[in-house]
């Protein structure tokens, strides 16, 4: 069986590492030192870190200097660990900020779907450096998944319509999130992952909701899924990163 790449998340707001729940900040969330949070995952054996600027995502400013400090510290401790930068990357200004950090991968937010001309251009220009965040929520009114953007009121077309357009673009990788499950420890969105996989052969990274080691083992069985962003399950102590890496085949 294949291995599953794990990307423990460090979500940063107002200079601290915090935890969002279902796309909103958790007021009960402990504020952690983001550098130490990232270095703890490096020490535990991670090969990737998912680094998120929540303030940029929610239009409250940026944490660019903090992200830069985290990236510097991680690369000093272990230059083999890769960084995926995320959070609010939906326009050229935000993309330029992300590019200035020189990460190994940039997660363009699902909200970029609202500007298809710009999105098409950057996907073509930057190729494999970009992964497209594909947020979706089940819409009872149409009995289908609909593309949405966490932290905003924006919603797009059905998943089928969205993927039909994206298949004409040069998308090298998707980061797939069922937003109703993100940060809620309510289980991985296997149904959404399966639905997306029906429309693309590009690799998928699952994100949001994972609550057990059994789910990680199950994700390894899905052909298109190459990775998993881990967040609250680790911070809440559902399992350790070492246990998760074992379940992922490392």
N, C-alpha and C positions, 0 to 999 in steps of 0.2 A: 504494500500500500504506500502511496506517496506521503511525503511530509507536508505539513501545512505551515506556511510562514506566519508567525505571530508578530503583531505590531502593538505592543502596549502603548496606551495613549497617555500623553501629558497635555491636559487641557488648561490653558492659561487665561486668567481674567484678572485684571488690575494687578498684574505682576505676580500672581500666585497660581499654583496648580489647584484646580477645583474640579468638581464633577457636575456636568449637565444631566438633566433627566428629561427625556422625551422632548429634547430640543430647547429646554429652559434651564436656567441655572437653579441648582438645588440650594435653597437658603440655609439648609442644615449642613452643607458641605464644609468639610474642614479645609482650611487654607494651608497648602503645603509649599515648601521651597521647591520651585520647578526644577532647578538644577539638581538638587538632591533626589527628587523623584525620578528624574531621568537616569541619573547615575546608579540608582538602586536597581533599575531594570537592566542596565549594562552589567552590573555586578552579578545579577541573577542569570545572565546568559542570553539576553535577547540579541537578535541579529538586526532588528529594526526598532525604531521609535516613531510613533505617530504624534507629531507635535502640532497643537492646535491653538490658534489665536482666537479665542472666543470674543474678545472685544471687537476685533475686526469683523468677525462673522456677524455680530449684532449691531454694527455701526456705532460703537461707543469709543472708538479710538483704536490704537494699535499697541502691541507688546513686542514690536520688532526687536528692540534692544535686548529684551529678555530672551526671546527666541534665539537670537544670535549668541547670547551667553550660554544657553543650554547646548546649542550645537557645538560651540567651541569646547565646552567641558567634556561632552560625549566623545568628540574626536580625539581629544587629548588622552582620555582614559582608554579608548579602544577605537582606533581609526577604521576598523572593519565594520563597526555598527553603522547601519544606514539610517537616514533621516527622511521621513515623509512629512512635508509641511502642509498644513490645512487651515481652513477657517476664513470664510468670507472672500475667497478668490473668485470673483465674479466680474471683474473689470480690469482694465489695463493697469491702473494704479496699484491695485492689490497684487496683480501678477508680478509687476515690477518689484514690489517689496519682497515677494516670495523668491524671485530670481536672485535678488541681492544677497539672500542667505545661502545660496549655492547648495541647496539640499539635493538628495539623491532622487527625490520624486516630489512632485507638487500635485496636491489633490484639489482640482478645480471644483467648486461647489455646484450643486444641482441648480442653484439660482442662475447660473450662467446660461442655462437653457432659455432664459427669457431674452437673451441677446444672441440669437443663432448665428448672425453674421460674424460677430466677434469670436464666438466659440469655435466656429468652423475654422477661422483663420489661425487661432492659436493652436488648435489641435494639429493642423497641418504644419505649422512652423516649428513647434517644439516636440512633436512626436512622442517618443516613449518616456520623456521626462514627465509628461502629464498623465494623471489618472482622473477620469471623470467621476465625480460623486453623483450617484444616482439615488436620490431619496424618493421614496414612494409611500403612499398610504392607501389602504383598501377603501374604496368609495362605495358605500352601500347603495347609493342611488343608481349606480351604473353596474354594480357587481363586478368591478374591475379595479386593478391598481391604477392610481393616478400619480404622475410625477408632481412632487412638491419640493419645497425648500425649507429646511429646518430654520426656525427662528424668524420666519416671515409669513405673510399671508399669501404668498405667490403659489399658484398651482398651474400646472400645464395640462397637456393632453393625457390620454390614457397611456399606460405603459406600452401597449402595442403601437400606438401612434408615435410615441417618443422614440422607441427603438427603430421604427421604420426610417425616421429621419437620421438617427445616429448611425445606422448601418451605412449611410452614404458618406459619413465623415470618417476621419482617420483616428478612431478611438482605439488606443492600444490596451486600455485596462479600465475596469469599472470598480468603484467602491460602492457597494450596494447596502442601503440602510432602509429598513422598515421603520419609519420615524415613530410609530406608535410603540415600538419596543426599545428604542434607544435609551440607554441608561436606566431602564426599568426592571432589569433582571427578569424579564417575562419570557425569555427564550428567543433563540435565533429565528430570523424570518426565513425559514427554509422554503416556504411557499413562494415568497418574492424571489429568492435566489433561483429557484427552479423556473419561475416565469421568465426572468431575465435570460437565463441560459437557453431558453427556447428560441431566443431571437439573436444570439450572438455566439461566436466561438472565441471571443476575446476573454482573457483571464479575468476572474472576478475575485474581489476581496470583500468578504462579509464584514459587516459592521453593525454593532448595536444589539443588546439584549441577551447575549450569551450568559448562561447562568450555571452551566455544569460542564464537567470534563467529558461527559457522554456526548454533549453537543459538539465539542471539538472533534471527538473521534468520528462522529457522524459527518461533519463537514469534510473530513479527509476523503470520504467516499464519493463526494460530488465531483464529477470530472472537471468542470470549469473552474471550481473554486481553488485558488492558489494560496489564499491568506485570510487572516482574521484580525481585525482591530479589536483589542481587548481594553476595556475601561473599568466600569464600576465593579464587575465581578472580582477583579484583582484588588481594588481598593477596599471593597467590602469584605474581603477575606473568604470568598466562596472557595477559592483554591489559590495556591501560590503560582508564580510564573514558572517555577521549576516543574510543578505538577502539570501545568498547561503545556509546557514544552514536551513533556513525556507523552501526553495525550496526542500531541501534534506530530509525534514520530521522531523527535530529536533525542 
